[in-house]
Amino acid sequence: MTRTMRMRNGFLTALACVVALMSFQRAWEAHGQADRFSGRTISGTVYFVGGRAAGRSLPFTLMINRLTTPEEINQLNSALQSGGQDELLRVVSRMNAGRIQLGTGVGVPANVIIATPEGDRTKLTVVYERTLRFAELRYGTRSEDYRFGYAELYLGRGGDQGMLIPAAKIRLKDGNTWEVEDFGTFPARLMGLRVQGRGRGNAR
């Protein structure tokens, strides 16, 4: 992953560029190994670096029911190509791969969960439809355009950490790269990640 910083409309914007189709599909060539995460729960702590919650930490939980399939990944990429973020939201909202919780609430569906190998560790990419607050809808704030939550979890040797963008905008760049824009703050940090439960594939 590469990340650059830009000043836009007075906001410091963090951009995370994630190569999508080719790397995601290569991971599924070894599907039996990647699927060891299905049926497992990952817990840890999310620490907010900026924004209203700066300096605050909350429990983090990701419950994985299944991994997103190559066919679904193609649907996501096609949605971005044909209709941009609005079409992506429509497609994402029909998917359900698990559940993500920040704090002690019931959380929201983790619509997309993709596992890719990175050397001695595994990267989990999570995309979910975030819940818009009443004030955002009533007053039409700029944050209303940031319809997704986005997370990257790194598990294995030198991993067990990651980052979370609570309000993100997703674009397609150069045909096979997802450009993820944070709403004016640095991504939150995911720390002390632990994998629990028994997966349906190989043991970790």
C-alpha positions as CSV (number, residue, x, y, z in Angstrom):
1,M,0.0,0.0,0.0
2,T,1.2,3.5,-0.7
3,R,-0.1,6.6,1.1
4,T,0.3,10.2,0.2
5,M,-0.8,13.4,2.0
6,R,-2.5,16.3,0.2
7,M,-4.1,19.6,1.4
8,R,-7.6,19.9,-0.1
9,N,-10.1,22.6,0.9
10,G,-8.3,23.3,4.2
11,F,-8.4,19.6,5.2
12,L,-5.4,17.3,5.5
13,T,-6.5,14.3,3.4
14,A,-4.9,10.9,3.7
15,L,-5.0,8.9,0.5
16,A,-4.5,5.1,0.6
17,C,-4.0,3.5,-2.8
18,V,-4.8,-0.2,-2.8
19,V,-4.1,-2.4,-5.9
20,A,-7.3,-4.2,-6.3
21,L,-8.1,-6.9,-8.9
22,M,-4.8,-8.6,-9.7
23,S,-3.5,-9.0,-6.2
24,F,-6.9,-9.9,-4.8
25,Q,-7.5,-12.6,-7.4
26,R,-4.0,-14.1,-6.9
27,A,-4.8,-14.6,-3.3
28,W,-7.8,-16.7,-4.2
29,E,-5.6,-19.1,-6.2
30,A,-4.6,-20.3,-2.7
31,H,-8.2,-20.1,-1.4
32,G,-7.9,-23.0,1.0
33,Q,-5.1,-21.2,2.9
34,A,-6.8,-17.8,2.9
35,D,-10.2,-19.3,4.0
36,R,-8.7,-20.2,7.3
37,F,-10.1,-16.9,8.5
38,S,-13.7,-17.8,7.7
39,G,-15.6,-18.4,11.0
40,R,-13.0,-16.6,13.1
41,T,-13.1,-13.3,15.1
42,I,-10.4,-10.7,15.2
43,S,-10.3,-8.4,18.2
44,G,-8.1,-5.6,19.3
45,T,-8.1,-1.8,20.0
46,V,-8.8,1.1,17.7
47,Y,-7.0,4.3,18.6
48,F,-8.1,7.6,16.9
49,V,-5.3,9.9,15.8
50,G,-7.4,12.8,14.6
51,G,-10.9,14.2,14.3
52,R,-13.5,14.5,17.0
53,A,-12.4,11.3,18.7
54,A,-8.7,12.2,18.7
55,G,-6.9,10.5,21.6
56,R,-9.7,8.1,22.3
57,S,-9.5,4.3,22.1
58,L,-12.2,1.7,21.8
59,P,-12.5,-2.1,21.5
60,F,-12.4,-3.3,17.9
61,T,-14.0,-6.6,16.7
62,L,-14.2,-8.1,13.3
63,M,-16.3,-11.3,12.9
64,I,-15.6,-13.1,9.7
65,N,-18.4,-15.3,8.3
66,R,-16.8,-15.7,4.9
67,L,-14.3,-14.1,2.5
68,T,-15.4,-12.1,-0.5
69,T,-15.2,-14.1,-3.7
70,P,-13.4,-13.2,-6.9
71,E,-16.7,-12.8,-8.7
72,E,-17.8,-10.3,-6.1
73,I,-14.5,-8.4,-6.4
74,N,-15.1,-8.2,-10.2
75,Q,-18.6,-6.8,-9.4
76,L,-17.1,-4.1,-7.1
77,N,-14.5,-3.1,-9.7
78,S,-17.2,-3.0,-12.5
79,A,-19.4,-0.8,-10.3
80,L,-16.6,1.7,-9.8
81,Q,-15.9,1.7,-13.6
82,S,-19.6,2.1,-14.6
83,G,-21.1,4.4,-11.9
84,G,-18.4,5.5,-9.5
85,Q,-19.0,5.6,-5.8
86,D,-22.8,5.6,-6.0
87,E,-22.9,2.4,-8.0
88,L,-20.2,0.9,-5.7
89,L,-22.4,1.6,-2.7
90,R,-25.4,-0.1,-4.3
91,V,-23.3,-3.2,-4.9
92,V,-21.6,-3.2,-1.5
93,S,-24.9,-2.9,0.3
94,R,-26.0,-6.2,-1.1
95,M,-23.0,-8.1,0.2
96,N,-22.4,-9.4,3.7
97,A,-19.2,-11.1,4.8
98,G,-19.3,-10.6,8.5
99,R,-19.7,-7.9,11.2
100,I,-17.5,-5.0,12.4
101,Q,-17.8,-3.4,15.8
102,L,-16.2,-0.2,17.2
103,G,-16.8,-0.1,20.9
104,T,-19.4,-2.2,22.7
105,G,-22.4,-1.7,20.3
106,V,-23.8,-4.3,17.9
107,G,-21.8,-2.9,15.0
108,V,-22.6,-2.9,11.3
109,P,-22.3,-5.6,8.5
110,A,-18.7,-6.0,7.2
111,N,-19.9,-6.1,3.6
112,V,-16.5,-6.9,2.0
113,I,-13.6,-8.9,3.5
114,I,-10.7,-9.7,1.2
115,A,-7.6,-11.7,2.3
116,T,-4.3,-11.3,0.4
117,P,-0.8,-12.7,1.3
118,E,2.0,-10.3,2.0
119,G,5.1,-12.3,2.6
120,D,4.9,-13.9,6.0
121,R,1.7,-12.2,6.9
122,T,-1.9,-11.8,5.6
123,K,-3.6,-8.5,4.8
124,L,-7.4,-8.3,5.4
125,T,-9.1,-5.5,3.5
126,V,-12.5,-4.6,4.9
127,V,-15.1,-2.3,3.3
128,Y,-18.5,-1.5,4.9
129,E,-21.4,0.9,4.4
130,R,-21.1,3.3,7.3
131,T,-24.2,4.7,9.1
132,L,-24.8,8.4,8.4
133,R,-25.6,10.5,11.5
134,F,-28.9,12.5,11.5
135,A,-27.1,15.8,11.4
136,E,-25.2,14.8,8.3
137,L,-28.5,14.0,6.5
138,R,-30.4,17.0,7.8
139,Y,-27.7,19.6,7.1
140,G,-26.1,18.0,4.0
141,T,-22.6,18.2,5.5
142,R,-19.5,17.4,3.4
143,S,-19.0,14.1,5.2
144,E,-22.2,12.8,3.7
145,D,-20.2,12.1,0.5
146,Y,-17.9,9.7,2.5
147,R,-20.2,6.7,2.5
148,F,-17.8,3.9,3.4
149,G,-15.8,2.6,6.3
150,Y,-12.5,1.1,5.3
151,A,-9.9,-1.0,7.2
152,E,-6.7,-2.8,6.6
153,L,-5.6,-5.5,9.1
154,Y,-2.1,-7.1,8.9
155,L,-1.9,-10.5,10.6
156,G,1.2,-12.8,11.1
157,R,4.9,-12.2,11.5
158,G,5.5,-8.5,12.1
159,G,1.8,-7.8,11.8
160,D,-1.2,-7.9,14.2
161,Q,-1.9,-4.3,13.6
162,G,-3.6,-2.1,11.0
163,M,-5.5,1.1,10.2
164,L,-9.2,2.2,10.0
165,I,-10.8,5.0,8.1
166,P,-14.3,5.6,9.7
167,A,-15.5,7.8,6.8
168,A,-14.0,7.1,3.4
169,K,-14.6,7.9,-0.3
170,I,-13.5,5.3,-2.8
171,R,-12.5,5.9,-6.5
172,L,-11.1,3.8,-9.2
173,K,-7.7,4.8,-10.5
174,D,-5.9,3.5,-13.7
175,G,-8.5,0.7,-14.0
176,N,-7.2,-1.6,-11.3
177,T,-6.4,0.6,-8.3
178,W,-8.8,1.7,-5.5
179,E,-8.0,5.2,-4.2
180,V,-9.4,5.6,-0.7
181,E,-9.8,9.1,0.6
182,D,-10.1,9.8,4.4
183,F,-12.5,12.6,5.5
184,G,-10.0,15.2,6.7
185,T,-8.2,13.2,9.4
186,F,-5.5,10.6,9.8
187,P,-6.6,7.0,9.7
188,A,-7.1,5.5,13.2
189,R,-4.7,2.8,14.3
190,L,-5.6,-0.8,15.0
191,M,-3.4,-2.4,17.6
192,G,-2.9,-5.7,19.4
193,L,-5.0,-7.7,16.9
194,R,-5.8,-11.2,18.0
195,V,-7.3,-14.0,15.9
196,Q,-9.8,-16.2,17.9
197,G,-11.9,-19.2,17.2
198,R,-11.5,-22.1,14.8
199,G,-11.5,-21.4,11.0
200,R,-13.0,-23.6,8.4
201,G,-9.6,-23.9,6.6
202,N,-6.1,-24.5,7.8
203,A,-5.1,-23.3,11.2
204,R,-3.2,-20.1,11.6
